[in-house]
Amino acid sequence: MERGVDEVFSAAGPIVGSASADGVTVEVGVGGRLRSVKLTPQALRYGAPYLAETVVATAAKATAKANQRAQQLYAQALGRRGERVAEGLGLTYDPKLLEADDDFDRDWTRG
């Protein structure tokens, strides 16, 4: 039985995606709206170009998680057409970003 969109999204609460890598943690809302970026002192030691690349890549992964959750909720509320609705709203994601969920701090590998 399909539940209404309002009911499903209200029960779900805020939809956020979070991802971490190399001392960078990014939290986004649906569609990739940035909510927070946290950097450890170790993240700063890699230099600006690497840090910028890490923030962008981590934000992309967090966005994929949030958008995947939104698609799931639309499917729950609207059945089979829910995914099409979510895609029409621009809530797409690259599934490859979710294949290896390696959210961990890899600083220890760099000495």
N, C-alpha and C positions, 0 to 999 in steps of 0.2 A: 504494500500500500504506500503510495506516494504521500509525503507530507508537504505542506506548503513551504515555499522558499523562506518566508519570514520565520516560520517555526523552526526550520532546520538551522538557519544561520543564527538565530537567537540562542538555541540550545548549544551550538558549537562555541560560542564566545568569539573573541578576537582571533582572526586567522593570521598567524605569523610564521615566518620561516627563519630558522637560525642555522648558521654554519660557522665553523671555525677551522683555521689552518694557520700554522706558523705564527702563532701569537696574535692572530687577527680573529675577532668574532664579530659577525655582522648579523643584525636582525632586521628583517624587512616585513612589511605588510603585503597584502595581496597586490599583485602587479609590480612589485619591487620597490614600493615606497619605503625609503630608508627610515628605520626607526632608531637604530643605534649602531655605532662602530666602536669597538673596544680594542685597544692595542696594548700589548704587554711591552715592557721595556725591551725584551728580546726581539720583538717584531721590528723595532726601530734600528736594530743593528745591521739589518740586511741592506739598507740604503733605500733611497726614495724610489727608484724604478721598480725594484722587486716588491717593495711594500705596496706601491700603487697597483701593480699587477695582481698581487695577492688579495687586496681589498676588492678589486673588480671581480675576480674569479670567485671569491667567497660570497660576494653579494649575488652573483648569478646562481650559485647553488642554493642559497637561502631563498631566492625568488622562485626557483623551481619547486622547492618544498612547499612554499605558501600557495603557489598556483596549483600544484597537484592537489593540495587539500581543498582548495576552492572548487576545483573540478569534481572532486569526490562529493562535496556537499551539494553542488548543483545536480549531480547524478542522483543523489539520495532524494532530493526534493522533486526533481522533474523526470526521473527515470532516464530512458535512453537518450532523450533530447538534451539532457543536462550538460553533457560534454560539448555539444554544439553551441549551446548558449554561452558556456564559459569561454570557448574559443572565440566566439563572436565578440565577447567583451575584452579580448586580448589576453586572456589568462592562460596562455600556452606556456610550455616549458620543454626543454630538451631532456628526454628521459635518461640520456647518458649521464647527465649531471647527478642522477640519483642512483646509478648502478653501484658505484663503490662509495658507500657512506663512510668516508674516512675522516670524519670530523674529529681530529685530534691534533695536538700540538706537536709538530715534528721538530721542534727546536733542538732536541737532544741529538738529532742526526748531524747537526752542523757544529758540534763541538762546544 
